[in-house]
């Protein structure tokens, strides 16, 4: 019997932030790899029934992750993530946006600044993501799009992937 995973989803409208804390029943190394290696990241990032297809992932400061989420009807939603700061196996930050297939940002949906912290704890790993929005309206739009449901589903898919492939 496995311990129930910690999940906190905190919306701070006044600060224009969303904080998500999720513990994983896996050591730091495979959890970090799941967030930073294309071959693993694409297996859990998109909430089912969507699939994540990565065009490129250059995980370094100044690098970019360009991908799309493909729906069951073949619809594609392109996104990029531009990496700013990386502290190996501890932290990374960057900015994401919806874009076209060439990585040119669009303003259809809000841009978001992400911070992801990784903390080992007794054989498990806590990941704390903080999303920063330019305005309360941008935060509200992401919530209305189903971010909480989609992101928490992806994190659960990651937990299942880690359990099936302990490294």
N, C-alpha and C positions, 0 to 999 in steps of 0.2 A: 504494500500500500504506500503510495507516494504522498508526501506532504502537499497540501494545497498551496499553489503558487500565489505569492503576493502580487496583487494588482491594485494600484491606486491610480485613478484618473482624476486629476484636479484641474478645474478651469478657474483661472483668476482673471476675470474680465477687466477688473480695474488695472491690472498689470499687463494686460494683453498677452497672457501666457497660458499655455496648457502644459502641465507637468504629468508625465506618465512614469510610474515606477513599476517595474515588473521583475520578479525574481525567476531565475531559471535553475532547474535541478541539474546543473552541469558546471564544471569548472570554467574558469575565465578563458582559457585558450580556445576551446571550441565555440564559446559564445562570441568572443571577439572575431574569430574567423567567419562566423555566420553573418556578421555585419560588414565585413571588409573584403571578402572574397566573392567574386562574381558567381562562381560555380555553386556556392552555398546560398548566397543572398537571393538569387533568383528562385530558389525553391520555396521560400516562405514569404517574401515581401508582399505579394498581391493577395488580397483576401479572395478566397474561393467564391465563385467559379472563375474569377479572373486569374490570368497567368502573367508573371513578370518576365519580360524578355529584355535582356541587357544588350544594348548595342556596343557600349564601351564602359569600362570602369578603370579609372586611373586614380587609385587610392594613395594620394600624396597631397601635401599642402599645395594648393593651386591646381589640383587635379579635378576631374569631373567624372561623374557617373551619369550616363545617358541611357534611359530605358523607357519602355512603355508597358502599360498594363493592358492586356488584351482580354476583352470580354468574350463570352460564349458565342456571341453573334459576329465576332470578328472586329468589333470596334476597338480602336487603339487610343490610349490616353498617354501621350508622351510627357515625360518629366526629366528634369536634370537636378543634380545635386552638386554644387561647387564646394569642394573641401577647403576650409580655411586653416584650421589648426588641428594637428594630430599629435597626440601623446600616446605612443603605442601601448595597447592593452589597458588604457586608462580613460581616454577622452578623445572625442573629435567634435568639430563644429563645422557648420557650413550653411549654405543657403540653397533652398530648393524653389522650383517654379515649374508650372506647366509650360510646355513648349511645343514646337513643331519637331518633325523628325530630324532636323538639322541642329537642334539645340537652341533655336531662337525663342526666347521667352515670349509668352503672350500674357495679356492682362485679363484673361477670361476668369481666372481664379487667383486668389491671393498668393503672394510669395511668402515664404516662411523661413526664419532663421532657426536652425536646430542646434542643440547641444546634446551630446550623448556621453554619459559617464558610466563606467563599468567598474563595479566593486566586487571583488571576491569575498565570499562569506561562508566559511565552513563547508567547502566543496560545492557550493552553489554560487551563482553570480547575480548581483542586482544590477539592472540597467535602468538608469534614470534619464529620460529624455525630456528636455525642456524646449518647447516651441515658442518662439517670439513672433508676434504679429505687429504690423505697422499701425493697425487701428483696431478698435473694438469691432467694427463692422467686418474686417477681414477674419477675425477670430470667429465671429458669428457665422460667417459664410462657410468656413471649413467645418464647423460643427453641423450646420444644416446639410452639408454634403454627405454626412455619415462618417466623418473621420473617426469618431470614437469606436463605432462598430467595426469599421474596416481595419483600423490599426490594432485593436485588441484581438481581432480574429487572426491577423498576421502574426502577432506575438504568440498566440496559442499554437499556430502552425509551427512556429520556431521551436516551441517547447516540445512538440511531438517529433520534430525532425531531430532535435538533440537527443531525445530519449531513444530514438531508433538508430542513431549513429553516434554512440558515445566515442569520443576520441581522446 
